[in-house]
Amino acid sequence: MILLFDLDGTLIDSKKLISHALNHTLERFGYRRLTEEEIINTINTPLREIFAIRAKREEIPKMREFYRRYYLEKCLPKTNIIPGIPELLKELKENKIKTAVITTRNEKMAEHILKHFNLIEYVDTVVGHLDGRKIKPDPEPLFIAVDRLKGKTSSSIMIGDSPVDIEAGLQAECYATIGVLWGFASKEMLKKADFIVDNVADLKKTLIKLIKKEVY
């Protein structure tokens, strides 16, 4: 069994700070802020496409670099980890359950964030966004993760807080998909998930049931 976790909104509480960093970057380059609705609609969208909503194409590379630097220096220290997540990942590691983090963030940036929260040691692989690589809801990053871990999506569970996480899991034909309600999306938005959980304790219970069922 391989557990595939989204990062933002699933492992860390970063919604407000991502919004702040995006709008700070836009204003710094002389562009109008994104509305809350626009930000919600850009969940799991690459920075290049988000900034293209407002910015000139030639300025986007500098904006991406500025955003990443600003987020790591100013926003990451203020970002909180979801309570219970470190303990869950540690327990999974101790029980030899393989885990992957699949995110639309730049791969090196995602690894840096996981190191910041001392979670990298509990994660077997990180699949982030690289130029030329498809992103969720395309199943490609899920296939990359399970291939690295010598597994199959049919024996994997996708866990995330947005519809694109669930859709990616469905397209990859994962064993199950789990939507979490402490992130970006509402219950209605996650209705395609096999399971929806309100807190990490419920997530743990659901995972235990699914792992036992898959094994036995």
N, C-alpha and C positions, 0 to 999 in steps of 0.2 A: 504493500500500500504506500502510495506517495501522496502527501498533502501539499497542495498548491495554494499558497497564500498571496493575495494582493497585498500591497504595502500601505499606501495612504488611505486612511479611513478604516482600515482593517487591523493593521498592527500598530499604527501610530495615529494620533489625533491631530491632523494637519490641515483640516479644511479652511479655517479662518486665516491661517498663516500663508497658505498657498494663494488664497484670494488676495491677501495683502501684498505679497511679493509680486504677483502678476500686475496688479494695479499700480504699485510703486514703480515698477519697471516701465509701464506704459506712460505714466506721468513724467518720469525722468527723461523720456525720449520725446515728450511733447504731444502725447496722444491721450484721448479721452479714456476714462476708466471703463471697465467692463461692468455691466449690471450683474446683479446676483443671478438672474435667470440665464444670462449668457455664460457665466462661470459654471453653473450647474450643467449646462449643455455641452461644456468642454471637458467634462470629467473623462479622464483617460485619453485625452487628446494630446499629441506631441506639441511641445512649445512652439515649434515653427508654425503650426496651423492656428494655434491660439493667437499668437501675435499678428498673424496675417489678417485677423478680423479687423484690426485697426492700422497696422503699420505698413510701411513701404517694404517691399521685398528685400531691397538691398540693406536695410537696417536690421533685419531679423537676426542675422548671426551675432551681431554685437549685443542685441537685446537678450538673446539666449544666454550668452556668456555673463552678462550683467546679472540676469535673474539668478542663475546658478550660484554665482559668487555671493550675491546678496542673501539668498535663502540660507546657504550654509553658514554665513557669518552672523546674520542678524536674526533669522527665523528659526533655524534648527535648535539653538539653545533654549528657545521658548516653546518648542514642540514637546508635547507629552506623549508617552507611550500609553496604549490602552491598558488599563489595570487588568492584571491576570495573564496578559500575553507572555511576559518573560517566563513565568512559572509553567505555562502550557507548553511553550516551545522546549523548555528544559526537560520536562517530563517526556515529551515525544522523543527527544534525543536519547534520553536514558533508556527508553523502551525500543530503541532502534527503528523508529518510524522515520522514514526519509521525508524531508521537507524542502520545498523550493519557494522562493519569493518571485512573483511575476509582476512586473510593474511597467508603466509607460515612461517612468523616469529614465534618464540616462543611466546605463548600467553601473558605471563607476560611482556616480552620485548615489545611487541606491545602496551600493556596498558601503559607501562612506556613512550613510545614515544608519545602516544596521550596525556598523562598528561603533558609532556614537552611542547607541543604546545598548551596547554589549550583547547584541542578538546574533551577530554574524557567526559565532561559534556554534549556535544551535541550528543553523540553516545549512543545508547541503549544497545548494546552488542558488544563484541569483540570475534571473533573466530580465534584463532591462532593455530599453530602447536603444538601438543602434541604427545608423543610416542604412537603409536597405532592408531592414528587418520589419516584418509586419507586426502590428500591435493588436491587442484585444479590441474588438471581439473576434478577430481572426484567431484561429487556434494555433497558429505557428509557434508563438512563444511557449505554449503548453507542451507542444511536441518537442521543442528544444530541451525543455526542463526534464521531461521524463526520459528522453534519449540520453541525456547526460547521466541520469541516475539509473540507467539500464532497466527501465520499467515500461509500463504501458498506460495510456490514458484510461483504458478500461478498468484499471486497478488504481485509479487516482481520484482524489476529491478536490474540486475547485472551491475555494472559500474567498468571498469578496463582498464588498459593500455597494457595488454598482451593477446596473443591468449588463454592462459589457463584460464583467467578470463571469456572470451567469451564462451569458450567450456564448462566450468563449468555451466554457466548460461543456455546454450542450453540443457545440459544433465539434469539439474534440472527442465527443462521446465518452465523457468521464463517467466513472462509476456513480458519482453523485455530485450535486452542486449545493452549496450552502450560502445563503445570503445573510449578512450580518446587519443589524439595524443601528449600530452606533457610529456609522460613517456618513456617507453623502446621500444615500437614497432612502426612499420611504418603502414601506411594506408593499405598497401597490406597484412600485417600480421593480421590486424584486420577485414579483409573483411567479415568474417562470422557474425559480429555484426549487429544488426538491425539498429543501428544508430552509426555514427562516428562523434565526435565533436572536434573542434580545440582549444577551450578555455572554461573556466568556465562559461562565459556568455552564450555560446551556449548550454552548458550542462544544465544550469538552464532553458533555454527556452524549451529544449527538455523534461526535467522532468515535467515542468508545463503542457505541452501538453499531455503527457502520463498519468499523475495523473488525469487530468480533464477527459480524455477519459475513464479511468478505473472506475472513480467514477460515471460518468454519462452515 
